[in-house]
Amino acid sequence: MSENTKDVKFVCQYCGYENLTYVHLNGEKRQEFLKDCYICHQPNRIKVLIDEKNNVSVVEVKMVNW
């Protein structure tokens, strides 16, 4: 992990597995991205907020409905 990224955990909305991924800190303060679960490989839509001290909060994790 570089100093421009931060680890963040999310729970897969399909199987319940707790996943670990990272967020780029030099981007937007509100980010939304897709990340596949490491166990069931289903896509999760993740929304995060980054505060002025670069603390990352996961605000929402949803199933992806194509």
DSSP file (Angstrom, degrees, kcal/mol; ACC not computed):
  #  RESIDUE AA STRUCTURE BP1 BP2  ACC     N-H-->O    O-->H-N    N-H-->O    O-->H-N    TCO  KAPPA ALPHA  PHI   PSI    X-CA   Y-CA   Z-CA
    1    1 A M              0   0    0      0, 0.0     2,-0.1     0, 0.0     6,-0.0   0.000 360.0 360.0 360.0 132.9    0.0    0.0    0.0
    2    2 A S    >   -     0   0    0      1,-0.1     3,-1.4     4,-0.0     0, 0.0  -0.403 360.0-102.6 -91.4 174.0    1.4    3.4   -0.9
    3    3 A E  T 3  S+     0   0    0      1,-0.3    -1,-0.1    -2,-0.1     0, 0.0   0.594 120.1  62.3 -74.2  -7.8    0.8    6.6    1.1
    4    4 A N  T 3  S+     0   0    0     21,-0.1    21,-3.4    20,-0.0    22,-0.7   0.326 102.4  58.0 -96.1   6.2   -1.8    7.6   -1.6
    5    5 A T  E <   -A   24   0A   0     -3,-1.4     2,-0.4    19,-0.3    19,-0.2  -0.912  63.2-158.7-131.6 160.9   -4.0    4.7   -0.8
    6    6 A K  E     -A   23   0A   0     17,-1.9    17,-2.3    -2,-0.3     2,-0.1  -0.998  23.8-116.5-140.9 136.2   -5.8    3.4    2.3
    7    7 A D  E     -A   22   0A   0     -2,-0.4     2,-0.3    15,-0.2    15,-0.3  -0.414  34.0-177.6 -67.6 144.0   -7.1   -0.1    3.1
    8    8 A V  E     -A   21   0A   0     13,-2.7    13,-2.7    -2,-0.1     2,-0.3  -0.995  15.9-141.5-144.6 141.4  -10.9   -0.4    3.5
    9    9 A K  E     +A   20   0A   0     -2,-0.3     2,-0.3    11,-0.2    11,-0.2  -0.793  19.6 176.8-102.6 145.2  -13.1   -3.4    4.5
   10   10 A F  E     -A   19   0A   0      9,-1.9     9,-3.3    -2,-0.3     2,-0.5  -0.991  26.9-126.3-143.4 150.6  -16.5   -4.2    3.0
   11   11 A V  E     -A   18   0A   0     -2,-0.3     7,-0.2     7,-0.2     6,-0.1  -0.855  32.0-116.2 -98.9 125.2  -18.9   -7.0    3.5
   12   12 A C     >  -     0   0    0      5,-2.9     4,-1.3    -2,-0.5    51,-0.1  -0.369  15.1-147.2 -59.8 130.8  -20.0   -8.8    0.3
   13   13 A Q  T  4 S+     0   0    0      1,-0.2    -1,-0.2     2,-0.1    50,-0.1   0.517  94.0  48.3 -79.8  -5.5  -23.8   -8.3   -0.1
   14   14 A Y  T  4 S+     0   0    0     28,-0.1    -1,-0.2     3,-0.1    -2,-0.0   0.850 130.8   7.9 -97.7 -48.7  -24.1  -11.7   -1.7
   15   15 A C  T  4 S-     0   0    0      2,-0.1    -2,-0.1    27,-0.1    -3,-0.0   0.554  91.4-119.8-116.4 -11.1  -22.2  -14.1    0.5
   16   16 A G     <  +     0   0    0     -4,-1.3     2,-0.2     1,-0.3    -3,-0.1   0.502  57.3 150.5  86.5   3.5  -21.3  -12.0    3.6
   17   17 A Y        -     0   0    0     -6,-0.1    -5,-2.9     1,-0.1     2,-0.7  -0.493  48.7-124.5 -72.3 137.1  -17.6  -12.4    3.3
   18   18 A E  E     -A   11   0A   0     -7,-0.2    -7,-0.2    -2,-0.2     2,-0.2  -0.751  34.5-166.8 -84.0 115.7  -15.5   -9.5    4.7
   19   19 A N  E     -A   10   0A   0     -9,-3.3    -9,-1.9    -2,-0.7     2,-0.4  -0.633  13.5-142.5-101.7 157.5  -13.2   -8.3    1.9
   20   20 A L  E     +A    9   0A   0     -2,-0.2     2,-0.2   -11,-0.2   -11,-0.2  -0.986  32.0 148.7-120.5 130.9  -10.3   -5.9    2.0
   21   21 A T  E     -A    8   0A   0    -13,-2.7   -13,-2.7    -2,-0.4     2,-0.3  -0.743  35.0-113.6-140.9-170.1   -9.6   -3.4   -0.8
   22   22 A Y  E     -A    7   0A   0    -15,-0.3     2,-0.4    -2,-0.2   -15,-0.2  -0.947  10.8-145.8-136.2 157.9   -8.0    0.0   -1.1
   23   23 A V  E     -A    6   0A   0    -17,-2.3   -17,-1.9    -2,-0.3     2,-0.5  -0.956  22.9-122.2-121.8 138.1   -9.1    3.6   -1.9
   24   24 A H  E >   -A    5   0A   0     -2,-0.4     3,-0.7   -19,-0.2   -19,-0.3  -0.711  18.6-162.1 -79.6 123.5   -7.0    6.2   -3.7
   25   25 A L  T 3  S+     0   0    0    -21,-3.4   -20,-0.2    -2,-0.5    -1,-0.1   0.651  82.6  65.2 -82.2 -16.7   -6.7    9.2   -1.4
   26   26 A N  T 3  S+     0   0    0    -22,-0.7    -1,-0.2     3,-0.0     3,-0.1   0.289  94.5  73.4 -91.6  12.4   -5.7   11.7   -4.1
   27   27 A G  S <  S-     0   0    0     -3,-0.7     4,-0.1     1,-0.3    -4,-0.0  -0.016  99.4 -35.2-100.4-151.9   -9.0   11.4   -5.9
   28   28 A E        -     0   0    0      2,-0.1    -1,-0.3     1,-0.1     3,-0.1  -0.276  48.5-126.7 -67.2 154.9  -12.5   12.7   -5.1
   29   29 A K  S    S+     0   0    0      1,-0.2    21,-2.7    -3,-0.1     2,-0.5   0.691 104.0  48.8 -78.4 -19.1  -13.6   12.9   -1.5
   30   30 A R  E    S+B   49   0B   0     19,-0.2     2,-0.4     2,-0.0    19,-0.2  -0.988  79.4 178.5-118.1 120.8  -16.7   10.9   -2.4
   31   31 A Q  E     -B   48   0B   0     17,-2.3    17,-2.7    -2,-0.5     2,-0.4  -0.931  16.9-171.9-126.8 148.8  -16.0    7.8   -4.4
   32   32 A E  E     +B   47   0B   0     -2,-0.4     2,-0.3    15,-0.2    15,-0.2  -0.998  20.7 153.5-136.2 132.1  -18.1    5.0   -5.8
   33   33 A F  E     -B   46   0B   0     13,-2.3    13,-3.2    -2,-0.4     2,-0.4  -0.972  38.8-113.1-153.4 164.6  -16.6    1.9   -7.4
   34   34 A L  E     +B   45   0B   0     -2,-0.3     2,-0.4    11,-0.2    11,-0.2  -0.844  29.9 178.2-102.8 139.1  -17.3   -1.8   -8.2
   35   35 A K  E     -B   44   0B   0      9,-2.3     9,-1.9    -2,-0.4     2,-0.2  -0.977  23.1-132.5-142.6 128.1  -15.3   -4.5   -6.5
   36   36 A D  E     -B   43   0B   0     -2,-0.4     2,-0.1     7,-0.2     6,-0.1  -0.543  30.4-109.0 -77.7 143.1  -15.8   -8.3   -6.9
   37   37 A C     >  -     0   0    0      5,-2.2     4,-0.9    -2,-0.2    -1,-0.1  -0.464  18.1-135.6 -67.6 141.2  -15.9  -10.4   -3.8
   38   38 A Y  T  4 S+     0   0    0     -2,-0.1    -1,-0.1     2,-0.1    -2,-0.0   0.730 100.4  37.4 -70.7 -22.3  -12.8  -12.6   -3.3
   39   39 A I  T  4 S+     0   0    0      3,-0.1    -1,-0.1   -22,-0.1    -3,-0.0   0.913 132.1  18.3 -95.5 -57.3  -15.0  -15.6   -2.5
   40   40 A C  T  4 S-     0   0    0      2,-0.1    -2,-0.1   -23,-0.0    -4,-0.0   0.566  89.1-135.9 -97.5  -8.9  -18.1  -15.6   -4.6
   41   41 A H     <  +     0   0    0     -4,-0.9    -3,-0.1     1,-0.2    -5,-0.1   0.645  52.6 144.9  65.7  17.9  -16.8  -13.2   -7.3
   42   42 A Q        -     0   0    0     -6,-0.1    -5,-2.2     1,-0.1     2,-0.3  -0.613  53.9-107.7 -83.8 147.5  -20.0  -11.2   -7.4
   43   43 A P  E     -B   36   0B   0      0, 0.0    21,-1.0     0, 0.0     2,-0.4  -0.573  30.8-164.7 -80.1 136.7  -19.8   -7.4   -8.0
   44   44 A N  E     -BC  35  63B   0     -9,-1.9    -9,-2.3    -2,-0.3     2,-0.6  -0.968  15.6-138.6-118.1 134.5  -20.4   -5.0   -5.1
   45   45 A R  E     -BC  34  62B   0     17,-2.8    17,-2.3    -2,-0.4     2,-0.4  -0.851  27.2-166.7 -92.9 119.4  -21.0   -1.3   -5.5
   46   46 A I  E     -BC  33  61B   0    -13,-3.2   -13,-2.3    -2,-0.6     2,-0.4  -0.907  11.8-166.9-115.4 132.1  -19.1    0.5   -2.8
   47   47 A K  E     +BC  32  60B   0     13,-2.7    12,-2.5    -2,-0.4    13,-1.5  -0.975  14.3 178.4-116.8 130.8  -19.5    4.2   -1.8
   48   48 A V  E     -BC  31  58B   0    -17,-2.7   -17,-2.3    -2,-0.4     2,-0.4  -0.920  19.0-149.3-129.8 155.7  -16.9    5.8    0.5
   49   49 A L  E     -BC  30  57B   0      8,-2.4     8,-2.6    -2,-0.3     2,-0.5  -0.969   8.5-156.8-120.2 140.8  -16.3    9.2    2.0
   50   50 A I  E     - C   0  56B   0    -21,-2.7     6,-0.2    -2,-0.4     2,-0.0  -0.978  13.5-151.1-118.8 123.3  -12.8   10.6    2.7
   51   51 A D    >   -     0   0    0      4,-2.2     3,-2.0    -2,-0.5     0, 0.0  -0.194  37.0 -87.8 -86.8-177.7  -12.5   13.3    5.3
   52   52 A E  T 3  S+     0   0    0      1,-0.3    -1,-0.1     2,-0.1    -2,-0.0   0.677 129.0  51.6 -66.0 -18.1   -9.9   16.1    5.6
   53   53 A K  T 3  S-     0   0    0      2,-0.1    -1,-0.3     0, 0.0     3,-0.1   0.222 120.5-108.1 -99.8  12.8   -7.6   13.8    7.6
   54   54 A N    <   +     0   0    0     -3,-2.0     2,-0.4     1,-0.3    -2,-0.1   0.744  66.3 153.4  64.2  27.0   -7.8   11.1    5.0
   55   55 A N        -     0   0    0    -49,-0.0    -4,-2.2     2,-0.0     2,-0.5  -0.735  35.4-143.1 -80.9 134.7  -10.0    8.8    7.1
   56   56 A V  E     -C   50   0B   0     -2,-0.4     2,-0.5    -6,-0.2    -6,-0.2  -0.868  16.4-171.5-106.7 130.4  -12.1    6.6    4.9
   57   57 A S  E     -C   49   0B   0     -8,-2.6    -8,-2.4    -2,-0.5     2,-0.7  -0.982  20.2-138.5-120.7 128.4  -15.7    5.6    5.8
   58   58 A V  E     +C   48   0B   0     -2,-0.5   -10,-0.2   -10,-0.2     3,-0.1  -0.766  25.4 175.6 -81.1 119.1  -17.7    3.1    3.8
   59   59 A V  E     +     0   0B   0    -12,-2.5     2,-0.3    -2,-0.7   -11,-0.2   0.665  60.9   8.0-100.7 -19.9  -21.1    4.6    3.6
   60   60 A E  E     -C   47   0B   0    -13,-1.5   -13,-2.7     2,-0.0     2,-0.4  -0.943  47.7-173.6-164.0 138.8  -22.9    2.0    1.4
   61   61 A V  E     +C   46   0B   0     -2,-0.3     2,-0.3   -15,-0.2   -15,-0.2  -0.986  23.7 173.4-132.9 124.8  -22.3   -1.4   -0.1
   62   62 A K  E     -C   45   0B   0    -17,-2.3   -17,-2.8    -2,-0.4   -49,-0.1  -0.905  35.8-104.2-131.0 156.0  -25.0   -2.7   -2.6
   63   63 A M  E     -C   44   0B   0     -2,-0.3     2,-0.6   -19,-0.2   -19,-0.2  -0.469  42.6-116.4 -68.0 150.5  -25.6   -5.6   -4.9
   64   64 A V        -     0   0    0    -21,-1.0     2,-0.7    -2,-0.1    -1,-0.1  -0.828  24.6-163.6 -95.3 124.2  -25.1   -4.7   -8.5
   65   65 A N              0   0    0     -2,-0.6    -2,-0.0     1,-0.1    -1,-0.0  -0.892 360.0 360.0-108.0 102.7  -28.3   -4.9  -10.6
   66   66 A W              0   0    0     -2,-0.7    -1,-0.1     0, 0.0    -2,-0.0   0.480 360.0 360.0 -75.3 360.0  -27.3   -4.9  -14.3
